[in-house]
Amino acid sequence: MTYLELVNAVLRRLREEEVASVSDTDYSSLIGDFVNDAKRQVEDAWDWTALRDAFAITTVAGTGTYSLTDFGVRSKLLYVHNETDNQIVYQESLQRIRELNLGTDNAQGTVQYYAVNGVDANGDARITFYQTPNGTKSINVYAVIRPGDLTTDTSSVVIPHAPIIQWAYSYALRERGETGGQSAAEQAIFAKEDLTNAIAFDAGYSPDETIFGVV
């Protein structure tokens, strides 16, 4: 659904007139803020299949740290794979990678480990490899990419839209102080149920992530 469609879906539940643009009225703009609040909540609740993607890094000999452009601060690394050599690149702590680099005088070689090394000037995560690449390699960083806020009427979401609408409606009821109808607390229960069901359906795409061994 688009940003405008989500806002109008909430407005209808509030028995308000639909709008032609999110910014048409002060109230529709407020509902737009609630929609973005709800979108972030739903995105952060689960590693949605629709948000999973890969960052392609082409290494340069002698360069060990790379920025993940448009990664942001809410995304999550899943695993890293060296496509050129068909090898998994395992995660290590940044401290351990620094220790390894000191111990080998930062020798260049095959990429074995990675660590997240802060963020760049754009707020995107940086990733540091050990060993520092000794040539051009194709490395894919597989991650859950949680996008920024919806800003235009035609901006759309790829995650389930029902929980977003239900949570935004709950926020709107709380702000309005609705009486004689459904309360914000009651609506929050419906929103949680919708979110739980959506996660359960999506989890079916990756059952190995929700099955735990007995210790």
Backbone as CSV, one residue per row, in Angstrom:
resi,resn,N_x,N_y,N_z,CA_x,CA_y,CA_z,C_x,C_y,C_z
1,MET,0.829,-1.198,0.000,0.000,0.000,0.000,0.868,1.254,0.000
2,THR,0.331,2.324,-0.556,1.066,3.583,-0.576,0.842,4.338,0.733
3,TYR,1.672,5.352,0.930,1.554,6.219,2.096,0.151,6.823,2.166
4,LEU,-0.342,7.335,1.032,-1.665,7.944,0.992,-2.758,6.924,1.310
5,GLU,-2.649,5.730,0.771,-3.646,4.698,1.039,-3.671,4.315,2.521
6,LEU,-2.510,4.236,3.136,-2.434,3.912,4.563,-3.094,5.004,5.396
7,VAL,-2.792,6.259,5.061,-3.378,7.381,5.806,-4.895,7.379,5.662
8,ASN,-5.393,7.185,4.447,-6.841,7.170,4.240,-7.507,5.989,4.940
9,ALA,-6.814,4.869,5.019,-7.362,3.710,5.731,-7.557,4.030,7.207
10,VAL,-6.639,4.803,7.773,-6.771,5.208,9.177,-7.862,6.263,9.320
11,LEU,-7.903,7.223,8.401,-8.923,8.271,8.467,-10.335,7.681,8.412
12,ARG,-10.539,6.672,7.566,-11.863,6.046,7.477,-12.258,5.430,8.810
13,ARG,-11.326,4.811,9.484,-11.626,4.197,10.775,-11.946,5.247,11.841
14,LEU,-11.442,6.436,11.633,-11.732,7.544,12.541,-12.991,8.307,12.154
15,ARG,-13.647,7.817,11.085,-14.834,8.464,10.532,-14.526,9.884,10.049
16,GLU,-13.361,10.030,9.455,-12.940,11.302,8.872,-12.959,11.195,7.355
17,GLU,-13.030,12.340,6.687,-13.003,12.384,5.239,-11.628,11.965,4.718
18,GLU,-11.618,11.200,3.631,-10.356,10.860,2.989,-9.755,12.107,2.344
19,VAL,-8.458,12.071,2.096,-7.756,13.212,1.509,-7.098,12.800,0.198
20,ALA,-6.800,13.798,-0.614,-6.143,13.539,-1.893,-4.639,13.504,-1.752
21,SER,-4.127,14.059,-0.651,-2.698,14.051,-0.360,-2.521,14.015,1.145
22,VAL,-1.464,13.374,1.607,-1.211,13.270,3.044,-1.115,14.646,3.682
23,SER,-0.601,15.613,2.953,-0.384,16.952,3.503,-1.586,17.880,3.319
24,ASP,-2.740,17.354,2.919,-3.912,18.193,2.647,-4.355,18.994,3.868
25,THR,-4.382,18.364,5.023,-4.820,19.039,6.247,-3.824,18.775,7.366
26,ASP,-3.942,19.581,8.410,-3.078,19.357,9.573,-3.337,17.978,10.174
27,TYR,-4.617,17.570,10.156,-4.947,16.281,10.763,-4.432,15.115,9.929
28,SER,-4.560,15.217,8.615,-4.040,14.132,7.771,-2.520,14.043,7.890
29,SER,-1.858,15.190,8.078,-0.403,15.172,8.284,-0.053,14.477,9.596
30,LEU,-0.879,14.726,10.631,-0.675,14.058,11.912,-0.850,12.556,11.762
31,ILE,-1.888,12.139,11.044,-2.093,10.713,10.801,-0.910,10.139,10.028
32,GLY,-0.348,10.926,9.109,0.845,10.486,8.388,1.997,10.208,9.328
33,ASP,2.142,11.055,10.359,3.191,10.807,11.365,2.919,9.508,12.113
34,PHE,1.653,9.271,12.452,1.297,8.033,13.154,1.563,6.812,12.274
35,VAL,1.292,6.943,10.981,1.562,5.843,10.053,3.052,5.519,10.043
36,ASN,3.893,6.539,10.006,5.342,6.288,10.015,5.799,5.701,11.346
37,ASP,5.201,6.172,12.454,5.523,5.574,13.757,5.160,4.086,13.761
38,ALA,3.980,3.787,13.229,3.521,2.393,13.194,4.390,1.558,12.258
39,LYS,4.774,2.134,11.124,5.620,1.407,10.169,6.949,1.010,10.819
40,ARG,7.555,1.944,11.544,8.824,1.635,12.217,8.633,0.534,13.252
41,GLN,7.525,0.605,13.989,7.278,-0.418,15.016,7.136,-1.798,14.392
42,VAL,6.389,-1.888,13.309,6.182,-3.174,12.656,7.481,-3.664,12.020
43,GLU,8.223,-2.775,11.379,9.498,-3.172,10.759,10.476,-3.713,11.793
44,ASP,10.512,-3.079,12.971,11.473,-3.469,14.001,11.072,-4.742,14.743
45,ALA,9.823,-5.168,14.577,9.319,-6.309,15.339,9.799,-7.654,14.813
46,TRP,10.295,-7.702,13.564,10.637,-8.977,12.950,11.570,-8.736,11.764
47,ASP,12.383,-9.734,11.454,13.265,-9.664,10.283,12.475,-10.102,9.044
48,TRP,11.643,-9.221,8.545,10.706,-9.544,7.469,11.404,-10.022,6.215
49,THR,10.847,-11.042,5.594,11.391,-11.586,4.351,11.488,-10.510,3.279
50,ALA,10.469,-9.660,3.195,10.428,-8.633,2.147,11.508,-7.575,2.318
51,LEU,12.099,-7.471,3.498,13.128,-6.460,3.749,14.544,-7.020,3.618
52,ARG,14.662,-8.284,3.267,15.989,-8.905,3.170,16.596,-8.649,1.796
53,ASP,17.846,-8.227,1.813,18.532,-7.902,0.561,20.028,-8.080,0.775
54,ALA,20.794,-7.866,-0.279,22.248,-8.022,-0.220,22.927,-6.743,-0.670
55,PHE,23.976,-6.365,0.049,24.850,-5.278,-0.364,26.046,-5.895,-1.065
56,ALA,26.343,-5.422,-2.252,27.499,-5.931,-2.993,28.702,-5.025,-2.750
57,ILE,29.768,-5.621,-2.274,31.020,-4.890,-2.065,32.074,-5.451,-2.992
58,THR,32.714,-4.585,-3.739,33.866,-4.978,-4.559,35.102,-4.451,-3.868
59,THR,35.898,-5.351,-3.335,37.044,-4.921,-2.540,38.158,-4.344,-3.415
60,VAL,38.974,-3.554,-2.765,40.149,-2.950,-3.398,41.368,-3.385,-2.598
61,ALA,42.400,-3.787,-3.265,43.620,-4.230,-2.579,44.117,-3.132,-1.638
62,GLY,44.346,-3.513,-0.385,44.876,-2.572,0.594,43.815,-1.801,1.360
63,THR,42.541,-1.951,1.004,41.452,-1.249,1.704,40.639,-2.252,2.500
64,GLY,40.589,-2.047,3.829,39.936,-3.020,4.687,38.570,-2.616,5.189
65,THR,38.199,-1.322,5.087,36.939,-0.834,5.637,36.068,-0.255,4.533
66,TYR,34.784,-0.596,4.541,33.853,-0.174,3.495,32.536,0.278,4.127
67,SER,31.935,1.317,3.549,30.626,1.794,4.002,29.516,1.027,3.295
68,LEU,28.442,0.751,4.019,27.272,0.101,3.451,26.256,1.192,3.115
69,THR,26.334,1.709,1.904,25.530,2.849,1.483,24.035,2.568,1.635
70,ASP,23.331,3.509,2.284,21.883,3.426,2.535,21.514,2.328,3.529
71,PHE,22.479,1.846,4.289,22.190,0.825,5.293,21.428,1.410,6.467
72,GLY,21.752,2.650,6.836,21.081,3.288,7.957,21.502,2.711,9.294
73,VAL,20.728,3.025,10.327,21.082,2.590,11.679,20.123,1.529,12.222
74,ARG,19.055,1.226,11.482,18.061,0.268,11.969,18.144,-1.080,11.267
75,SER,19.031,-1.196,10.314,19.142,-2.453,9.575,19.949,-3.469,10.376
76,LYS,19.933,-4.719,9.908,20.564,-5.801,10.663,21.342,-6.716,9.726
77,LEU,22.605,-6.945,10.043,23.427,-7.874,9.273,23.013,-9.311,9.587
78,LEU,22.900,-10.121,8.549,22.594,-11.535,8.734,23.847,-12.391,8.561
79,TYR,24.480,-12.284,7.406,25.741,-12.978,7.190,26.449,-12.367,5.986
80,VAL,27.731,-12.682,5.876,28.571,-12.127,4.807,29.190,-13.278,4.036
81,HIS,29.177,-13.178,2.718,29.680,-14.251,1.875,30.641,-13.714,0.824
82,ASN,31.801,-14.366,0.715,32.775,-14.049,-0.320,32.384,-14.812,-1.576
83,GLU,31.756,-14.091,-2.517,31.243,-14.734,-3.727,32.378,-15.214,-4.629
84,THR,33.462,-14.474,-4.654,34.579,-14.831,-5.537,35.192,-16.158,-5.139
85,ASP,35.417,-16.353,-3.835,36.064,-17.575,-3.349,35.058,-18.584,-2.790
86,ASN,33.748,-18.241,-2.850,32.688,-19.104,-2.343,32.961,-19.520,-0.896
87,GLN,33.134,-18.504,-0.036,33.430,-18.765,1.375,32.578,-17.854,2.253
88,ILE,32.160,-18.396,3.382,31.498,-17.571,4.391,32.555,-16.710,5.071
89,VAL,32.224,-15.442,5.289,33.094,-14.549,6.056,32.482,-14.443,7.453
90,TYR,33.193,-14.923,8.454,32.623,-15.026,9.795,32.763,-13.720,10.569
91,GLN,31.790,-13.503,11.457,31.813,-12.275,12.255,32.734,-12.421,13.449
92,GLU,33.476,-11.361,13.714,34.333,-11.268,14.888,34.096,-9.912,15.538
93,SER,34.571,-9.744,16.750,34.478,-8.432,17.385,35.497,-7.495,16.748
94,LEU,35.199,-6.219,16.775,36.128,-5.240,16.218,37.450,-5.264,16.973
95,GLN,37.390,-5.478,18.274,38.615,-5.548,19.075,39.497,-6.702,18.601
96,ARG,38.868,-7.854,18.322,39.637,-9.018,17.889,40.291,-8.759,16.539
97,ILE,39.564,-8.120,15.628,40.138,-7.827,14.315,41.305,-6.856,14.443
98,ARG,41.182,-5.879,15.330,42.299,-4.948,15.556,43.514,-5.687,16.115
99,GLU,43.251,-6.629,17.014,44.359,-7.416,17.571,45.039,-8.246,16.485
100,LEU,44.240,-8.862,15.603,44.803,-9.663,14.525,45.626,-8.808,13.575
101,ASN,45.122,-7.619,13.279,45.867,-6.727,12.393,47.185,-6.291,13.005
102,LEU,47.180,-6.045,14.311,48.427,-5.675,14.980,49.407,-6.833,14.961
103,GLY,48.879,-8.047,15.175,49.746,-9.211,15.244,50.395,-9.573,13.927
104,THR,49.776,-9.204,12.818,50.330,-9.560,11.508,50.853,-8.351,10.755
105,ASP,50.929,-7.195,11.488,51.373,-5.958,10.846,50.468,-5.619,9.656
106,ASN,49.154,-5.932,9.822,48.140,-5.637,8.818,48.484,-6.243,7.461
107,ALA,48.909,-7.488,7.451,49.220,-8.154,6.184,47.961,-8.314,5.358
108,GLN,48.082,-8.190,4.064,46.950,-8.382,3.160,46.827,-9.857,2.804
109,GLY,45.589,-10.285,2.545,45.385,-11.690,2.203,43.933,-11.972,1.940
110,THR,43.517,-13.215,2.213,42.137,-13.639,1.994,41.250,-13.134,3.120
111,VAL,40.105,-12.600,2.765,39.162,-12.098,3.772,38.595,-13.278,4.559
112,GLN,38.760,-13.229,5.887,38.303,-14.317,6.742,37.204,-13.883,7.706
113,TYR,37.314,-12.674,8.240,36.396,-12.193,9.249,35.932,-10.778,8.911
114,TYR,34.833,-10.381,9.568,34.369,-9.001,9.444,33.856,-8.526,10.794
115,ALA,33.797,-7.218,10.954,33.192,-6.604,12.137,32.590,-5.274,11.720
116,VAL,31.514,-4.896,12.378,30.934,-3.575,12.150,31.830,-2.562,12.846
117,ASN,32.192,-1.512,12.098,33.167,-0.534,12.592,32.549,0.861,12.550
118,GLY,31.549,1.067,13.412,30.947,2.386,13.515,30.119,2.758,12.294
119,VAL,29.882,4.048,12.145,29.108,4.571,11.022,29.895,5.674,10.333
120,ASP,29.539,5.919,9.053,30.209,6.980,8.312,29.464,8.299,8.484
121,ALA,29.874,9.319,7.726,29.288,10.653,7.854,27.815,10.679,7.478
122,ASN,27.362,9.694,6.704,25.957,9.621,6.295,25.105,8.794,7.245
123,GLY,25.727,8.291,8.323,24.985,7.480,9.276,24.845,6.031,8.865
124,ASP,25.601,5.618,7.839,25.542,4.226,7.381,26.644,3.413,8.040
125,ALA,26.340,2.145,8.315,27.313,1.274,8.966,28.542,1.065,8.097
126,ARG,29.676,0.918,8.758,30.921,0.562,8.067,31.318,-0.846,8.500
127,ILE,31.920,-1.576,7.574,32.335,-2.939,7.855,33.833,-3.066,7.579
128,THR,34.545,-3.688,8.518,35.991,-3.870,8.393,36.305,-5.356,8.264
129,PHE,37.189,-5.675,7.317,37.550,-7.068,7.062,38.925,-7.395,7.621
130,TYR,39.097,-8.659,7.959,40.410,-9.235,8.239,40.503,-10.550,7.452
131,GLN,41.530,-10.773,6.698,42.622,-9.856,6.439,42.198,-8.748,5.489
132,THR,42.985,-7.669,5.477,42.754,-6.636,4.487,42.867,-7.266,3.105
133,PRO,41.861,-7.067,2.240,41.875,-7.714,0.919,43.161,-7.433,0.143
134,ASN,43.640,-8.463,-0.536,44.856,-8.307,-1.340,44.538,-8.172,-2.830
135,GLY,43.264,-7.989,-3.133,42.885,-7.844,-4.538,41.390,-7.582,-4.647
136,THR,40.878,-7.661,-5.846,39.459,-7.421,-6.101,38.657,-8.681,-5.809
137,LYS,37.725,-8.556,-4.887,36.841,-9.659,-4.527,35.400,-9.154,-4.516
138,SER,34.474,-10.030,-4.862,33.055,-9.707,-4.789,32.498,-10.303,-3.505
139,ILE,32.054,-9.422,-2.603,31.544,-9.861,-1.305,30.114,-9.351,-1.133
140,ASN,29.221,-10.247,-0.779,27.828,-9.868,-0.530,27.559,-9.829,0.961
141,VAL,26.984,-8.731,1.400,26.564,-8.570,2.789,25.054,-8.732,2.822
142,TYR,24.582,-9.831,3.367,23.153,-10.109,3.421,22.594,-9.503,4.713
143,ALA,21.479,-8.778,4.556,20.975,-8.012,5.690,19.473,-7.801,5.596
144,VAL,18.904,-7.386,6.725,17.518,-6.913,6.755,17.595,-5.399,6.685
145,ILE,17.070,-4.828,5.612,17.186,-3.390,5.376,15.875,-2.718,5.774
146,ARG,15.926,-1.962,6.860,14.742,-1.241,7.318,14.815,0.189,6.787
147,PRO,13.907,0.538,5.859,13.992,1.834,5.188,13.558,2.987,6.078
148,GLY,13.785,4.201,5.584,13.392,5.397,6.308,11.897,5.649,6.207
149,ASP,11.478,6.803,6.730,10.059,7.143,6.757,9.485,7.323,5.357
150,LEU,8.178,7.112,5.254,7.454,7.422,4.031,7.330,8.938,3.927
151,THR,7.592,9.495,2.755,7.601,10.951,2.619,6.683,11.477,1.523
152,THR,6.419,10.666,0.503,5.556,11.115,-0.581,4.297,10.263,-0.622
153,ASP,3.242,10.793,-1.245,1.970,10.077,-1.309,2.118,8.691,-1.920
154,THR,3.018,8.561,-2.884,3.162,7.295,-3.607,4.214,6.374,-3.012
155,SER,4.898,6.808,-1.953,5.828,5.908,-1.261,5.042,4.703,-0.768
156,SER,5.640,3.527,-0.854,4.893,2.321,-0.501,5.665,1.459,0.488
157,VAL,4.941,0.551,1.109,5.544,-0.411,2.033,5.456,-1.803,1.430
158,VAL,6.428,-2.649,1.753,6.434,-4.023,1.246,6.134,-5.032,2.351
159,ILE,6.147,-4.569,3.589,5.796,-5.446,4.697,4.269,-5.474,4.835
160,PRO,3.701,-6.405,5.616,2.248,-6.451,5.777,1.681,-5.108,6.237
161,HIS,0.641,-4.647,5.556,0.123,-3.310,5.852,-0.912,-3.303,6.977
162,ALA,-1.582,-4.426,7.209,-2.639,-4.448,8.222,-2.141,-4.026,9.614
163,PRO,-1.002,-4.567,10.098,-0.537,-4.129,11.416,-0.186,-2.640,11.454
164,ILE,0.297,-2.104,10.334,0.627,-0.679,10.298,-0.636,0.149,10.495
165,ILE,-1.683,-0.206,9.778,-2.950,0.520,9.893,-3.501,0.413,11.311
166,GLN,-3.467,-0.794,11.865,-4.047,-1.005,13.195,-3.288,-0.228,14.270
167,TRP,-1.944,-0.219,14.171,-1.167,0.527,15.163,-1.367,2.018,14.997
168,ALA,-1.388,2.508,13.752,-1.597,3.938,13.519,-2.965,4.363,14.040
169,TYR,-3.961,3.520,13.833,-5.303,3.803,14.347,-5.285,3.876,15.872
170,SER,-4.533,2.983,16.492,-4.410,2.991,17.949,-3.784,4.295,18.434
171,TYR,-2.724,4.742,17.759,-2.084,6.007,18.139,-3.048,7.178,17.988
172,ALA,-3.848,7.159,16.905,-4.797,8.245,16.653,-5.892,8.279,17.719
173,LEU,-6.371,7.097,18.121,-7.385,7.044,19.171,-6.825,7.568,20.487
174,ARG,-5.593,7.245,20.783,-4.971,7.721,22.028,-4.843,9.243,22.019
175,GLU,-4.460,9.787,20.855,-4.304,11.245,20.738,-5.654,11.947,20.836
176,ARG,-6.676,11.347,20.247,-7.997,11.969,20.206,-8.712,11.861,21.541
177,GLY,-8.418,10.817,22.304,-9.143,10.602,23.545,-10.562,10.171,23.272
178,GLU,-10.708,9.210,22.353,-12.026,8.761,21.902,-12.870,8.265,23.073
179,THR,-14.139,8.719,23.126,-15.079,8.233,24.143,-16.332,7.736,23.442
180,GLY,-17.003,6.780,24.054,-18.219,6.245,23.479,-17.973,5.306,22.321
181,GLY,-16.722,4.970,22.070,-16.374,4.066,20.989,-15.225,3.189,21.432
182,GLN,-14.486,2.689,20.484,-13.370,1.812,20.806,-12.234,2.613,21.412
183,SER,-11.686,2.129,22.516,-10.598,2.843,23.179,-9.263,2.494,22.540
184,ALA,-8.274,3.334,22.829,-6.932,3.091,22.312,-6.377,1.776,22.850
185,ALA,-6.673,1.477,24.122,-6.174,0.234,24.727,-6.771,-0.983,24.042
186,GLU,-8.075,-0.916,23.750,-8.717,-2.028,23.047,-8.129,-2.194,21.654
187,GLN,-7.920,-1.077,20.974,-7.377,-1.134,19.620,-5.959,-1.687,19.623
188,ALA,-5.179,-1.375,20.647,-3.806,-1.890,20.737,-3.795,-3.411,20.794
189,ILE,-4.817,-3.989,21.415,-4.914,-5.454,21.471,-5.094,-6.024,20.070
190,PHE,-5.983,-5.395,19.275,-6.190,-5.854,17.902,-4.918,-5.692,17.082
191,ALA,-4.215,-4.580,17.307,-2.978,-4.323,16.565,-1.929,-5.389,16.879
192,LYS,-1.813,-5.759,18.149,-0.850,-6.789,18.534,-1.207,-8.130,17.903
193,GLU,-2.495,-8.439,17.850,-2.922,-9.702,17.241,-2.598,-9.722,15.755
194,ASP,-2.850,-8.615,15.066,-2.532,-8.543,13.644,-1.037,-8.695,13.408
195,LEU,-0.240,-8.051,14.266,1.211,-8.136,14.117,1.698,-9.554,14.389
196,THR,1.170,-10.182,15.431,1.554,-11.558,15.766,1.232,-12.509,14.618
197,ASN,0.053,-12.359,14.048,-0.339,-13.227,12.936,0.535,-13.001,11.717
198,ALA,0.845,-11.744,11.424,1.686,-11.435,10.266,3.078,-12.025,10.429
199,ILE,3.626,-11.946,11.634,4.953,-12.523,11.896,4.904,-14.045,11.748
200,ALA,3.847,-14.649,12.248,3.718,-16.107,12.156,3.683,-16.570,10.704
201,PHE,2.945,-15.843,9.862,2.888,-16.202,8.450,4.258,-16.022,7.791
202,ASP,4.931,-14.908,8.085,6.219,-14.631,7.457,7.293,-15.596,7.945
203,ALA,7.189,-16.033,9.188,8.169,-16.965,9.740,8.184,-18.283,8.984
204,GLY,7.075,-18.588,8.298,7.021,-19.820,7.517,8.011,-19.842,6.372
205,TYR,8.491,-18.659,5.950,9.480,-18.606,4.877,10.883,-18.971,5.361
206,SER,11.093,-18.891,6.656,12.418,-19.211,7.197,12.257,-19.980,8.502
207,PRO,11.722,-21.211,8.439,11.442,-21.965,9.664,12.684,-22.285,10.474
208,ASP,13.844,-22.332,9.838,15.075,-22.652,10.562,15.428,-21.570,11.576
209,GLU,14.867,-20.361,11.425,15.191,-19.275,12.338,14.287,-19.275,13.568
210,THR,13.265,-20.101,13.562,12.344,-20.129,14.718,12.291,-21.510,15.373
211,ILE,13.247,-22.379,15.023,13.349,-23.703,15.638,14.625,-23.733,16.465
212,PHE,14.488,-24.013,17.750,15.624,-23.982,18.650,15.863,-25.366,19.238
213,GLY,17.134,-25.716,19.336,17.484,-27.015,19.893,17.287,-27.056,21.403
214,VAL,17.156,-28.263,21.947,17.020,-28.436,23.389,18.397,-28.652,23.965
215,VAL,18.708,-27.852,24.981,20.029,-27.942,25.609,19.963,-28.931,26.758
